[in-house]
Amino acid sequence: MSFNLGVLKADATPIDWASLETRMKPADMAADLWAVIWNNFKASIGTTWADWLHALDNQAHLMTLAGQTSSNPADLLAALFGQAVGSPYHRTLAAAVDAQAPAPGLPLTFSRFATDGLEHRFTIGRSVAAGRTI
């Protein structure tokens, strides 16, 4: 087992966002979606390593208040990225039932909805009927 140990010097040194972006971008994420999430993430952190440490500290405090105590930086960063996406605060913008038929057990229903989540703005959706994608 090998690991690296380092010390984060929380000072006014600017964060090199370009070098971090290449290491943090998920390989399967669309470039246009990533650009929006990355800009939201950077704006929520700040510009210096002191800002970075302050954001991690604030996130740890918020998670503790929610009963999810963690001092793992990966957990804290995941939560910060979740906020950059806007989750779990999605609102349903519109919903409609297109067709419905009674059936033994569960009824057959065709419906659609739109949320305000960023991840849904950059993808074309699929129709789903009775739990099966069509």
C-alpha positions in Angstrom: 0.0 0.0 0.0 1.3 3.4 -0.9 0.0 6.8 -0.2 1.0 10.5 -0.4 0.9 12.8 2.6 0.9 16.5 2.2 0.1 19.7 4.0 -2.3 22.2 2.5 -0.9 25.6 3.1 -4.0 27.8 3.5 -2.7 31.1 2.3 -3.4 33.7 -0.3 -1.7 31.6 -3.0 -4.0 31.5 -6.1 -5.5 28.1 -7.0 -4.3 26.8 -10.4 -7.8 25.9 -11.6 -6.7 24.8 -15.0 -4.4 22.0 -13.6 -7.1 20.9 -11.2 -9.8 20.8 -13.9 -8.1 18.1 -16.0 -7.8 15.8 -12.9 -11.3 16.4 -11.6 -13.4 16.2 -14.8 -15.3 12.9 -15.1 -14.4 11.1 -18.3 -18.0 10.4 -19.2 -19.4 13.9 -18.7 -20.4 16.1 -21.6 -18.1 19.1 -22.1 -20.9 21.7 -22.0 -22.3 20.3 -18.8 -18.9 20.1 -17.2 -18.1 23.7 -18.1 -21.2 24.9 -16.2 -20.6 22.7 -13.2 -16.9 23.6 -13.1 -17.7 27.3 -13.2 -20.3 26.9 -10.4 -17.8 24.9 -8.3 -15.0 27.5 -8.8 -17.3 30.3 -7.8 -18.4 28.5 -4.7 -14.8 27.9 -3.6 -13.0 31.1 -4.3 -9.6 31.9 -5.7 -7.0 31.0 -3.1 -6.0 28.0 -1.1 -7.3 29.7 2.0 -10.7 30.0 0.3 -10.5 26.2 -0.6 -9.8 25.3 3.1 -12.6 27.6 4.2 -15.1 25.9 1.8 -14.1 22.4 3.0 -14.5 23.5 6.6 -17.9 25.0 5.9 -19.0 21.9 4.1 -17.9 19.7 7.0 -19.9 21.9 9.3 -23.0 21.7 7.1 -22.7 17.9 6.8 -22.3 17.6 10.6 -25.5 19.7 11.1 -27.3 17.3 8.8 -26.0 14.3 10.7 -23.4 13.2 8.1 -20.1 13.8 9.9 -17.1 13.4 7.6 -13.6 14.7 7.7 -12.7 12.9 4.4 -11.8 15.6 1.8 -13.2 13.4 -1.0 -16.6 13.3 0.7 -16.5 17.1 1.3 -15.6 17.7 -2.4 -18.3 15.4 -3.6 -20.8 17.4 -1.5 -19.5 20.7 -2.9 -19.8 19.3 -6.5 -23.3 18.3 -5.6 -24.1 21.8 -4.7 -22.5 23.1 -7.9 -24.9 20.8 -9.9 -27.8 22.0 -7.7 -28.7 18.7 -6.2 -30.5 17.7 -4.1 -32.5 20.9 -4.5 -34.3 20.1 -7.8 -37.8 21.5 -8.4 -40.3 20.0 -10.8 -40.9 22.7 -13.3 -43.6 20.9 -15.2 -45.3 17.5 -15.2 -48.0 15.9 -17.2 -49.8 12.5 -17.5 -50.1 11.7 -21.2 -52.0 8.4 -21.0 -53.2 6.1 -18.2 -54.9 2.7 -18.3 -56.0 0.5 -15.3 -54.3 -2.8 -15.1 -54.1 -5.7 -12.6 -51.4 -4.7 -10.1 -49.9 -1.4 -11.2 -51.7 0.8 -13.7 -50.0 1.6 -17.0 -49.1 5.3 -17.0 -47.2 7.4 -19.5 -46.0 10.6 -17.9 -43.3 13.2 -18.3 -41.7 15.9 -16.1 -39.0 18.5 -16.2 -36.7 19.6 -13.4 -34.3 22.4 -13.0 -31.3 20.2 -12.5 -28.2 21.1 -14.6 -27.6 17.4 -15.6 -31.0 17.3 -17.3 -30.5 20.5 -19.3 -27.6 19.0 -21.3 -29.1 15.6 -22.2 -31.9 14.4 -24.4 -34.3 12.3 -22.4 -35.8 9.0 -23.2 -39.4 7.9 -22.9 -40.1 5.5 -20.1 -43.2 3.3 -20.0 -44.0 0.9 -17.2 -40.4 1.0 -16.0 -39.0 0.1 -19.4 -37.0 2.5 -21.5 -38.4 2.8 -25.1 
